[in-house]
Amino acid sequence: MKNSVKIIALVFSCLFLSCNDKKEIKNNNKPIIERNEPKEVAYTFQKSNDWLQNEGTNSKALDIVLAINRVDETNLKKLDSILVPTDVSGDVAFYMPFPLEVVTLDEVKKVILFSYATQAFATYEYGILTYVGPTSMGKEKDKTPTGLFFTNWKAEETTSTFNDEWILKWNFNIENKLGVGFHEYELPGYPASHSCLRLLEKDAKMLYEFADQWVLQNEHEVKLKGTPVIVFGSYDFEGPKPWNALKERPEALSISEGELEKIISPYLQAILKEQAKKNNKN
């Protein structure tokens, strides 16, 4: 009987150590990111021309202001007033709506999230926020579809299916039949696309390299899907620009970890299933 107890204890001990080892390995995959946090996150409105004249040569500050106002540099100059942080010493992530970590994504190698309500996107690797930026999604008549997608094929330059005069750079398709993808194009500071997800050039290049293409079995079958992309939320097309509310409430657009968990949970098993297929292939 004593020997049986010892054996059982040994088995449980081995199982416990094995679980800890697995947890250790999983956590070792997490990227380590050094972040610069601003002393405060607060905002004011300033005249665009005045700010550009005084601060426009500060590339870090410019990146933050473009992200906050959801515009590219050309459209920033067209705006009368812009939202500006009182402290631009932090990384862009601290001025955008996504949490720095999402435990629900601990086992997910990489994923891209697009928030319709905040017109912002983020990448996570094993639950850690690794990149964030602004976007311009589908206008009211041509809304971007929401749900779980996977990156398909990509092209450094391609022609829009809506208008053959529109050249799309760093394009990555996520919905082949509908022709929806993310790519570099004009960001005017509101949802303006014909269902695609517009990005600043530097962000489009980053996602172009970050995401994986699909692997085809043949012309009609997908063998392995690409990187998961979750598009969620809705935009109030009749209301004011939502980021304008940041002046009074700096946390107005913040998406909590709990909110993201509810959004991600219905898709998590499908994401992990596709990830396992790729892991087995490797």
N, C-alpha and C positions, 0 to 999 in steps of 0.2 A: 504493500500500500504506500509506504514511504517513497519507494522508488517511482511509483506512478505519479505521486505528487511532484517529485523532483522533475520528472519528464514533462509533465504538464506545465510546470513553472518555467522550464527551459524553453518550451515551445512558445509560451506567451512572451517570454523575454525576447526571443528571436523575432517574433512578429512585431513586437513593440519597436525593437531596434531597426527592423526593416522599414517600418512606417516612417520612423524618424529620418532614416537615410533617404527615403524617397522625398520626404518633405525638404530635406537639405538640398537635394539635387534640384528640385523644382525651384526653390528660392535662389539657388545659384544662377539660374537663368535670368533673373531679374536684372535689367540694366541699372547701373549706378549713375545717377545724374547729379552733378553739382549745380545747384540753382542759386541765383542771386535774387533774394526777396527784397522788394522795396520797403522803405520804412513805413510807408502808408500807401493805400490804394484809394485815391480820391481824384475827382475830375472837375474841370472847369470848361467853359466854352470860350474859345478865342477866335478872332478873325483868322481865316485860313492864310491870307497873304501875310499878315503880321507874324504868325507863327512860323511860316516857311522862311521868312526873311531872317528871323532871329534864331531859329532852331533847325531849319531844314537841312543843314549840312551835317547834323548829328545823325549818322545812319541808324544807330540803335533807337533813338527817339523816333525817327521817321518810321521805322518798322513797326513800332508799337502803335503810333498814331494811325497808320494805314490799317492795322489790324482792328483797332477799336472802332474806327469809322467804316469798316468794311469797304474800303475803296483802294484803287490803285493810285499811283502818284499823279497821273494825268487828271483823274477825277477829283483828287484832293484839292487841286488848284482851282477847280470849278466851284467848289463849295464856298458859301459866304462865311459860315462859322463851322468850327469843328470841335469835337470833344477831345480834350487833352488831359493827360494825367498830371497831377501836381508834382509827382515824383516819377521820373522815367529811369530810375537806376535798376529796376528789376527786370527779370526775363519776361518775354511776351506772355508766357503761361499764366503769370499772376494777374494779367489784365483781361484774360479770356475766361469763358464760363465753365470749363471742364475741371473736375477734381484731379489732383496730382496722382492719385492712386485709386484703383477700383479692384477690390479683392475678388469679386466675381470673375474677373478676367485673369486670375493668377495662372491658369493652365493654358491660356490662349497665347500662342507665340506672337501673333500680331493681328491687329484689327484696326479698321478705319471707321470713325464715327462722324456723321454729318448731322448737325442740329439745325432743323428748319427754323425753329423759333428764334434762335440767336444768330443764324447765318454764320456759323463757325464750324470748323472741323478739327478733329484730333486723331492722333495715332497712339495706340497703347501697345506695349510689348510686355507680356507676362504681367499685366495689370498696372504697369507704370506708364504715366503720360510721357511720351517721348517727342511729340511735335504737335503744334497747334497753329491755326491760322484762320483768316476770314474766307468767306465764300459768298457767291451770289448764285442762288438756286433758282428754280423755276418760278416765273411770274404767275399771276393768278390764273391766266387762261391756259398756261402750259406748266402745271405743277410738276415738280419732281416726284416720282413715285417713292413711297416710303416702304420700309421693311428690310429684310436681309437679302443682300446681293453678294456676289463674288466677282472679283476682277477677272476679266476675260482676256482680250487681246489689247495690245497697245501699239501706238504709232507716234513717232516724234512729230509728225505733221500729217494731218488728214483733212478732208473736206466735210463740212456739216451736211447731214442728210436733210436739214430744213432749207438750207440755202447754199448752193455750190460756190458762192462768193465768200463764204465764211471759212477762213482757214483756222483750224484748231491745232494748237501746238501742245505737245506733251500730253496727248490724249490717251486715256485708259478707259476702255469700255467696261461697264458693269451690268448692262442689260442689252444683250445683243439684238433682240427682236425689236425693241423700242428705240434703239440707238442712243441710249443714255450712257454718259460717262463723265469723268472729271477731266478738266483740261485748263490750260491757261487761256484767259480771255478777259475782257473788260469787266472791272468791278466798279459799278457806279454808286454803291452804297445802299442797295436794296435788291430784292430778288428780281432779276431781269432776264434770265435765260429762257430758252425754249425746252426746259426740263433737265438740261445738263447741270453739272455742278462746276461753276467757274472758280478759278483760282488765280492768285498772283503767280507770276512766272516762276519765282524761286520755289514756291510751294508746289506748283505743278511738277517741276523737275524733281523735287524731293519725293513726292508720291509715285512718280513714274519709276523711280529706282527702288522705292520701298516695297511696292506691291509685286506680287507674283502673277504671271500669266497662267491661264488655264493650260492643261495638257489634253489634247484631243485624241480620242481613240480612232476616230475616222472623221469624215466630213460632217457626220450627223450626231456623233456621240462625244460627250465630254468624259475623259478618263479621270482627270484630277482638276478640281476647281482651284481658282486663284485665292487671293487674300479676301477674307470676309469684310464686307462693308455694310454698316447699319445706318440707314437714313431714317430719322425719326422726328416727330413733332409736326407742328403746323405754324404758319405765319399769319399774323393779323394784317392783311393787306390794306385794311381801312384805317388802321391806327397809325400813330407816329412811329418813327424808327425806334425800336425797342431799346437800343443802346443809349438813346438820349436820356433814359431814366437813370443812367448811372451817375449823373451829377448829383441827384438827390439821394439815391440809394446805390452805393458802389457794388452791392451784392445782388442787384436787381435781376441780372441774367444768370446768376450762378446756378449750375446744375449739380445737385448734391450726389454723392456716391450712391445713396439709397435710391434716388430717382433713376440713375443710370442702371442700377442693378435690376430694377423692375422692367426697364426697357430691354436689357440684354438677356435676361433669364429665359424668355420664350425661344430664343435663338441659340442658346448656349450649346445644347446637345448637338444640333446640326453643325455648328462650327467645329466642335471637338471631333465629331465623326469625320468631317472632311479633313481635318488636321491629321487624324490618325491614319487615314488613307495615304497621305503624303509621307508621313513618317515611315510607314511600312514599305513604301516604294523606295525610300532612301536606305 
